[in-house]
Structures are given as C-alpha cells and as structure tokens.
Amino acid sequence: MEVFAVKLKELREEKRLTQIKLAEVLKCRPMTITNYEKGKSCPSLRLLCMIAQYFAVSTDYLLGMSDIREGNQCNNKLCCMSEKLDEEGRQKVEQFIEFLIYQKEINR
C-alpha cells in the first residue's frame, strides 16, 4: 500500500493537480485521494484501472510490481474487461477475485 501511496502522489504532483481536482477526474471524494496518498486505503480494481489510464501508467507500476512506468490505454486485460460491466458486475468480479485469493491462502 505504501508504494501505491507514494506513486499516486508523485504522479498527481507531476501533473500539478490538487487532490480535489484528481478526485473530480476520478469521480470520487477528495478524502478518498487523501486516504490513498496516506496509505490508509487502497482503490478498488475499477478505480485502480481509472488511475492507471488517466496517468498513462501500468497498474503494475502503480502497485510497485514493475519499474516500467509506461502503460497504454488498455494495459491490463482484467481492467479492460471490467470496464464493460456495470457496477454490480464489477463488484461480483472483485468478490470472486477476493475469494480466489482467500482460497489460495488457505491452501498454502
């Protein structure tokens, strides 16, 4: 979470955006951006994808899994597919992913 917090703040400041303006762009509350940048919370899959697309970076870069910054319009198949769903569909996908992660952890 700390890596994401640092990278989000870095990217926002590079574009000379306030937290309020970024929140408007992402259609979320300014406090949401504040909490992300302080490492107090993490974005949903949908919002993570929106952030990556807005800043033209990969989700891997945002999450600290890659130092390669450049992304493209559709840098993650799962993110691109989720854009075609409504909110209920995205929530179901997120729940299923959480279930798979949980299942993997208990099978270790």
N, CA, C and O atoms as a DFTB+ gen file, in Angstrom:
432 C
 N C O
     1  1       0.829      -1.191       0.000
     2  2       0.000       0.000       0.000
     3  2       0.874       1.256       0.000
     4  3       0.515       2.270      -0.599
     5  1       2.008       1.180       0.668
     6  2       2.891       2.343       0.749
     7  2       3.435       2.743      -0.619
     8  3       3.543       3.930      -0.928
     9  1       3.778       1.749      -1.434
    10  2       4.300       2.029      -2.778
    11  2       3.237       2.755      -3.598
    12  3       3.528       3.752      -4.257
    13  1       2.023       2.258      -3.555
    14  2       0.939       2.897      -4.298
    15  2       0.749       4.337      -3.831
    16  3       0.584       5.238      -4.655
    17  1       0.771       4.560      -2.533
    18  2       0.579       5.903      -1.973
    19  2       1.617       6.877      -2.518
    20  3       1.283       7.987      -2.933
    21  1       2.861       6.458      -2.512
    22  2       3.955       7.317      -2.988
    23  2       3.821       7.595      -4.478
    24  3       3.971       8.733      -4.921
    25  1       3.541       6.556      -5.241
    26  2       3.455       6.723      -6.698
    27  2       2.265       7.589      -7.097
    28  3       2.373       8.412      -8.006
    29  1       1.141       7.409      -6.427
    30  2      -0.025       8.237      -6.744
    31  2       0.262       9.712      -6.477
    32  3      -0.048      10.566      -7.307
    33  1       0.844      10.005      -5.340
    34  2       1.160      11.398      -5.007
    35  2       2.161      11.975      -6.006
    36  3       2.014      13.111      -6.457
    37  1       3.169      11.191      -6.342
    38  2       4.172      11.611      -7.331
    39  2       3.520      11.977      -8.663
    40  3       3.775      13.044      -9.222
    41  1       2.678      11.078      -9.158
    42  2       2.020      11.293     -10.445
    43  2       1.095      12.514     -10.398
    44  3       1.052      13.313     -11.333
    45  1       0.365      12.639      -9.302
    46  2      -0.555      13.771      -9.165
    47  2       0.222      15.089      -9.165
    48  3      -0.161      16.041      -9.844
    49  1       1.299      15.136      -8.408
    50  2       2.091      16.366      -8.325
    51  2       2.784      16.686      -9.646
    52  3       2.930      17.857      -9.996
    53  1       3.211      15.665     -10.379
    54  2       3.824      15.886     -11.692
    55  2       2.854      16.591     -12.639
    56  3       3.259      17.424     -13.450
    57  1       1.580      16.250     -12.530
    58  2       0.556      16.887     -13.378
    59  2       0.045      18.179     -12.758
    60  3      -0.841      18.833     -13.307
    61  1       0.611      18.541     -11.610
    62  2       0.221      19.762     -10.886
    63  2      -1.272      19.785     -10.568
    64  3      -1.952      20.798     -10.730
    65  1      -1.750      18.637     -10.112
    66  2      -3.153      18.514      -9.739
    67  2      -3.295      18.568      -8.228
    68  3      -2.446      18.057      -7.498
    69  1      -4.352      19.179      -7.773
    70  2      -4.686      19.092      -6.358
    71  2      -5.403      17.773      -6.129
    72  3      -5.849      17.126      -7.077
    73  1      -5.511      17.382      -4.882
    74  2      -6.273      16.174      -4.575
    75  2      -7.734      16.368      -4.978
    76  3      -8.392      15.429      -5.424
    77  1      -8.227      17.578      -4.820
    78  2      -9.619      17.877      -5.180
    79  2      -9.837      17.681      -6.679
    80  3     -10.818      17.062      -7.093
    81  1      -8.927      18.206      -7.483
    82  2      -9.069      18.079      -8.937
    83  2      -8.972      16.619      -9.380
    84  3      -9.737      16.179     -10.239
    85  1      -8.034      15.867      -8.797
    86  2      -7.915      14.458      -9.151
    87  2      -9.185      13.702      -8.759
    88  3      -9.645      12.830      -9.497
    89  1      -9.739      14.031      -7.620
    90  2     -10.993      13.398      -7.182
    91  2     -12.115      13.681      -8.183
    92  3     -12.921      12.800      -8.481
    93  1     -12.165      14.903      -8.698
    94  2     -13.171      15.241      -9.704
    95  2     -12.989      14.397     -10.957
    96  3     -13.958      13.884     -11.517
    97  1     -11.743      14.258     -11.390
    98  2     -11.442      13.474     -12.590
    99  2     -11.867      12.015     -12.402
   100  3     -12.430      11.398     -13.306
   101  1     -11.590      11.481     -11.220
   102  2     -11.872      10.071     -10.945
   103  2     -13.280       9.830     -10.412
   104  3     -13.680       8.694     -10.159
   105  1     -14.024      10.928     -10.246
   106  2     -15.406      10.856      -9.736
   107  2     -15.474      10.165      -8.367
   108  3     -16.258       9.245      -8.137
   109  1     -14.612      10.659      -7.474
   110  2     -14.621      10.157      -6.103
   111  2     -14.470      11.358      -5.162
   112  3     -14.354      12.496      -5.616
   113  1     -14.473      11.104      -3.885
   114  2     -14.355      12.187      -2.911
   115  2     -12.888      12.558      -2.711
   116  3     -12.017      11.692      -2.796
   117  1     -12.605      13.827      -2.447
   118  2     -11.221      14.236      -2.171
   119  2     -10.590      13.458      -1.016
   120  3      -9.393      13.168      -1.045
   121  1     -11.385      13.118      -0.003
   122  2     -10.859      12.364       1.131
   123  2     -10.370      10.982       0.690
   124  3      -9.465      10.413       1.299
   125  1     -10.969      10.456      -0.358
   126  2     -10.526       9.164      -0.898
   127  2      -9.094       9.271      -1.387
   128  3      -8.269       8.400      -1.107
   129  1      -8.797      10.341      -2.119
   130  2      -7.434      10.566      -2.619
   131  2      -6.480      10.762      -1.455
   132  3      -5.380      10.210      -1.450
   133  1      -6.895      11.542      -0.472
   134  2      -6.072      11.766       0.726
   135  2      -5.732      10.435       1.390
   136  3      -4.577      10.186       1.735
   137  1      -6.740       9.583       1.568
   138  2      -6.510       8.285       2.216
   139  2      -5.590       7.390       1.396
   140  3      -4.780       6.658       1.965
   141  1      -5.699       7.434       0.068
   142  2      -4.796       6.657      -0.775
   143  2      -3.361       7.144      -0.599
   144  3      -2.439       6.344      -0.441
   145  1      -3.184       8.461      -0.627
   146  2      -1.833       9.019      -0.551
   147  2      -1.204       8.861       0.834
   148  3       0.018       8.914       0.969
   149  1      -2.015       8.672       1.842
   150  2      -1.504       8.434       3.197
   151  2      -1.350       6.940       3.479
   152  3      -0.890       6.544       4.550
   153  1      -1.739       6.122       2.510
   154  2      -1.627       4.685       2.679
   155  2      -2.672       4.099       3.606
   156  3      -2.501       2.993       4.119
   157  1      -3.754       4.833       3.825
   158  2      -4.807       4.367       4.727
   159  2      -5.813       3.454       4.046
   160  3      -6.515       2.696       4.714
   161  1      -5.890       3.520       2.722
   162  2      -6.797       2.641       1.992
   163  2      -6.270       2.434       0.576
   164  3      -5.374       3.139       0.111
   165  1      -6.854       1.448      -0.087
   166  2      -6.472       1.099      -1.460
   167  2      -7.681       1.236      -2.368
   168  3      -8.816       1.063      -1.926
   169  1      -7.442       1.546      -3.629
   170  2      -8.567       1.683      -4.555
   171  2      -9.144       0.334      -4.956
   172  3      -8.486      -0.702      -4.864
   173  1     -10.377       0.380      -5.399
   174  2     -10.988      -0.813      -5.986
   175  2     -10.282      -1.097      -7.308
   176  3      -9.525      -0.266      -7.810
   177  1     -10.531      -2.254      -7.854
   178  2      -9.954      -2.621      -9.140
   179  2     -10.341      -1.601     -10.209
   180  3      -9.506      -1.175     -11.006
   181  1     -11.605      -1.219     -10.215
   182  2     -12.094      -0.251     -11.208
   183  2     -11.372       1.081     -11.081
   184  3     -10.954       1.660     -12.084
   185  1     -11.221       1.570      -9.855
   186  2     -10.570       2.868      -9.656
   187  2      -9.072       2.775      -9.933
   188  3      -8.480       3.720     -10.454
   189  1      -8.463       1.658      -9.592
   190  2      -7.051       1.462      -9.903
   191  2      -6.831       1.560     -11.412
   192  3      -5.877       2.189     -11.870
   193  1      -7.715       0.938     -12.169
   194  2      -7.621       0.994     -13.631
   195  2      -7.818       2.411     -14.153
   196  3      -7.124       2.845     -15.072
   197  1      -8.764       3.123     -13.564
   198  2      -9.003       4.509     -13.979
   199  2      -7.775       5.368     -13.708
   200  3      -7.411       6.205     -14.534
   201  1      -7.137       5.170     -12.562
   202  2      -5.927       5.930     -12.211
   203  2      -4.818       5.610     -13.201
   204  3      -4.149       6.515     -13.700
   205  1      -4.621       4.330     -13.489
   206  2      -3.584       3.922     -14.441
   207  2      -3.836       4.534     -15.817
   208  3      -2.910       5.035     -16.455
   209  1      -5.067       4.495     -16.267
   210  2      -5.389       5.063     -17.573
   211  2      -5.193       6.577     -17.585
   212  3      -4.644       7.125     -18.541
   213  1      -5.632       7.241     -16.543
   214  2      -5.512       8.703     -16.502
   215  2      -4.053       9.139     -16.570
   216  3      -3.713      10.080     -17.287
   217  1      -3.192       8.452     -15.820
   218  2      -1.782       8.842     -15.784
   219  2      -0.946       8.118     -16.843
   220  3       0.262       8.339     -16.932
   221  1      -1.580       7.255     -17.646
   222  2      -0.905       6.501     -18.715
   223  2       0.265       5.686     -18.168
   224  3       1.361       5.679     -18.729
   225  1      -0.002       4.999     -17.056
   226  2       0.978       4.091     -16.476
   227  2       0.311       2.727     -16.327
   228  3      -0.908       2.601     -16.437
   229  1       1.121       1.724     -16.080
   230  2       0.552       0.389     -15.884
   231  2       0.094       0.225     -14.437
   232  3       0.584       0.902     -13.534
   233  1      -0.833      -0.669     -14.243
   234  2      -1.258      -0.978     -12.877
   235  2      -0.100      -1.622     -12.115
   236  3       0.033      -1.430     -10.906
   237  1       0.724      -2.375     -12.809
   238  2       1.903      -2.964     -12.163
   239  2       2.819      -1.875     -11.616
   240  3       3.364      -2.009     -10.521
   241  1       2.985      -0.809     -12.370
   242  2       3.815       0.303     -11.902
   243  2       3.204       0.923     -10.643
   244  3       3.910       1.163      -9.664
   245  1       1.912       1.179     -10.666
   246  2       1.248       1.776      -9.507
   247  2       1.383       0.918      -8.254
   248  3       1.502       1.436      -7.143
   249  1       1.363      -0.383      -8.442
   250  2       1.411      -1.303      -7.307
   251  2       2.834      -1.695      -6.903
   252  3       3.033      -2.460      -5.959
   253  1       3.822      -1.158      -7.630
   254  2       5.211      -1.440      -7.284
   255  2       5.708      -2.786      -7.777
   256  3       6.727      -3.288      -7.302
   257  1       4.999      -3.369      -8.722
   258  2       5.395      -4.677      -9.249
   259  2       6.302      -4.541     -10.474
   260  3       6.862      -5.526     -10.955
   261  1       6.438      -3.316     -10.968
   262  2       7.276      -3.050     -12.128
   263  2       7.799      -1.624     -12.039
   264  3       7.124      -0.723     -11.540
   265  1       9.009      -1.443     -12.532
   266  2       9.567      -0.092     -12.607
   267  2       9.254       0.552     -13.945
   268  3       9.536       1.732     -14.154
   269  1       8.672      -0.220     -14.849
   270  2       8.313       0.307     -16.157
   271  2       7.046       1.118     -16.000
   272  3       5.985       0.597     -15.654
   273  1       7.181       2.382     -16.258
   274  2       6.103       3.323     -15.986
   275  2       5.039       3.371     -17.070
   276  3       3.847       3.488     -16.786
   277  1       5.482       3.281     -18.303
   278  2       4.568       3.476     -19.415
   279  2       3.509       2.395     -19.462
   280  3       3.790       1.204     -19.335
   281  1       2.306       2.842     -19.647
   282  2       1.189       1.929     -19.854
   283  2       0.587       2.273     -21.195
   284  3       1.109       3.109     -21.932
   285  1      -0.499       1.628     -21.499
   286  2      -1.232       2.008     -22.692
   287  2      -2.688       2.161     -22.316
   288  3      -3.034       2.050     -21.140
   289  1      -3.529       2.409     -23.265
   290  2      -4.938       2.646     -22.972
   291  2      -5.592       1.442     -22.311
   292  3      -6.541       1.582     -21.540
   293  1      -5.084       0.283     -22.615
   294  2      -5.678      -0.926     -22.045
   295  2      -4.538      -1.837     -21.619
   296  3      -4.207      -2.798     -22.314
   297  1      -3.935      -1.529     -20.464
   298  2      -2.711      -2.196     -20.077
   299  2      -2.931      -3.471     -19.275
   300  3      -1.963      -4.143     -18.918
   301  1      -4.149      -3.810     -18.993
   302  2      -4.422      -4.995     -18.198
   303  2      -5.739      -5.582     -18.679
   304  3      -6.777      -4.922     -18.631
   305  1      -5.694      -6.808     -19.134
   306  2      -6.894      -7.433     -19.712
   307  2      -8.065      -7.417     -18.739
   308  3      -9.195      -7.134     -19.137
   309  1      -7.810      -7.715     -17.480
   310  2      -8.876      -7.738     -16.491
   311  2      -9.492      -6.351     -16.312
   312  3     -10.713      -6.222     -16.220
   313  1      -8.663      -5.327     -16.262
   314  2      -9.173      -3.958     -16.131
   315  2     -10.020      -3.579     -17.341
   316  3     -11.100      -3.004     -17.205
   317  1      -9.518      -3.906     -18.512
   318  2     -10.258      -3.559     -19.726
   319  2     -11.595      -4.271     -19.786
   320  3     -12.602      -3.691     -20.193
   321  1     -11.599      -5.527     -19.380
   322  2     -12.847      -6.283     -19.398
   323  2     -13.831      -5.721     -18.376
   324  3     -15.033      -5.664     -18.635
   325  1     -13.324      -5.309     -17.220
   326  2     -14.219      -4.811     -16.174
   327  2     -14.899      -3.507     -16.582
   328  3     -15.977      -3.185     -16.083
   329  1     -14.280      -2.768     -17.475
   330  2     -14.877      -1.513     -17.942
   331  2     -16.191      -1.751     -18.693
   332  3     -17.024      -0.851     -18.797
   333  1     -16.369      -2.961     -19.211
   334  2     -17.570      -3.275     -19.976
   335  2     -18.740      -3.684     -19.082
   336  3     -19.859      -3.864     -19.562
   337  1     -18.480      -3.829     -17.783
   338  2     -19.508      -4.261     -16.846
   339  2     -20.152      -3.072     -16.144
   340  3     -19.572      -1.988     -16.079
   341  1     -21.338      -3.283     -15.627
   342  2     -21.950      -2.265     -14.779
   343  2     -21.370      -2.423     -13.369
   344  3     -20.573      -3.327     -13.117
   345  1     -21.771      -1.546     -12.466
   346  2     -21.218      -1.556     -11.116
   347  2     -21.441      -2.888     -10.410
   348  3     -20.545      -3.388      -9.731
   349  1     -22.626      -3.464     -10.566
   350  2     -22.923      -4.746      -9.926
   351  2     -22.001      -5.844     -10.459
   352  3     -21.512      -6.677      -9.696
   353  1     -21.773      -5.839     -11.754
   354  2     -20.881      -6.830     -12.359
   355  2     -19.460      -6.684     -11.856
   356  3     -18.797      -7.680     -11.567
   357  1     -18.979      -5.437     -11.748
   358  2     -17.622      -5.196     -11.241
   359  2     -17.492      -5.666      -9.793
   360  3     -16.466      -6.228      -9.409
   361  1     -18.529      -5.436      -8.995
   362  2     -18.488      -5.884      -7.600
   363  2     -18.409      -7.400      -7.519
   364  3     -17.691      -7.943      -6.679
   365  1     -19.141      -8.083      -8.387
   366  2     -19.105      -9.546      -8.402
   367  2     -17.715     -10.047      -8.793
   368  3     -17.211     -11.009      -8.212
   369  1     -17.100      -9.396      -9.775
   370  2     -15.752      -9.778     -10.195
   371  2     -14.776      -9.568      -9.040
   372  3     -13.951     -10.439      -8.763
   373  1     -14.861      -8.428      -8.367
   374  2     -13.981      -8.160      -7.230
   375  2     -14.172      -9.200      -6.131
   376  3     -13.196      -9.676      -5.550
   377  1     -15.424      -9.555      -5.843
   378  2     -15.694     -10.568      -4.816
   379  2     -15.114     -11.917      -5.222
   380  3     -14.566     -12.634      -4.385
   381  1     -15.229     -12.264      -6.490
   382  2     -14.696     -13.532      -6.962
   383  2     -13.175     -13.547      -6.851
   384  3     -12.593     -14.551      -6.440
   385  1     -12.535     -12.451      -7.210
   386  2     -11.075     -12.368      -7.105
   387  2     -10.657     -12.491      -5.638
   388  3      -9.705     -13.204      -5.320
   389  1     -11.364     -11.803      -4.753
   390  2     -11.067     -11.904      -3.322
   391  2     -11.231     -13.347      -2.847
   392  3     -10.429     -13.828      -2.047
   393  1     -12.258     -14.036      -3.331
   394  2     -12.476     -15.436      -2.989
   395  2     -11.303     -16.297      -3.463
   396  3     -10.818     -17.144      -2.714
   397  1     -10.846     -16.088      -4.695
   398  2      -9.726     -16.865      -5.223
   399  2      -8.460     -16.629      -4.414
   400  3      -7.706     -17.565      -4.151
   401  1      -8.224     -15.385      -4.018
   402  2      -7.050     -15.067      -3.192
   403  2      -7.160     -15.765      -1.837
   404  3      -6.195     -16.353      -1.350
   405  1      -8.336     -15.693      -1.243
   406  2      -8.573     -16.353       0.042
   407  2      -8.331     -17.854      -0.075
   408  3      -7.663     -18.454       0.767
   409  1      -8.880     -18.450      -1.127
   410  2      -8.732     -19.883      -1.350
   411  2      -7.263     -20.263      -1.494
   412  3      -6.826     -21.282      -0.961
   413  1      -6.508     -19.449      -2.208
   414  2      -5.087     -19.712      -2.405
   415  2      -4.351     -19.660      -1.067
   416  3      -3.485     -20.491      -0.794
   417  1      -4.702     -18.684      -0.242
   418  2      -4.021     -18.520       1.051
   419  2      -4.323     -19.677       1.999
   420  3      -3.432     -20.117       2.726
   421  1      -5.547     -20.176       2.008
   422  2      -5.853     -21.273       2.938
   423  2      -5.309     -22.615       2.450
   424  3      -5.195     -23.561       3.230
   425  1      -4.976     -22.698       1.172
   426  2      -4.419     -23.941       0.623
   427  2      -2.899     -23.999       0.696
   428  3      -2.291     -24.952       0.209
   429  1      -2.290     -23.004       1.291
   430  2      -0.808     -22.994       1.379
   431  2      -0.306     -24.012       2.324
   432  3       0.904     -24.135       2.514
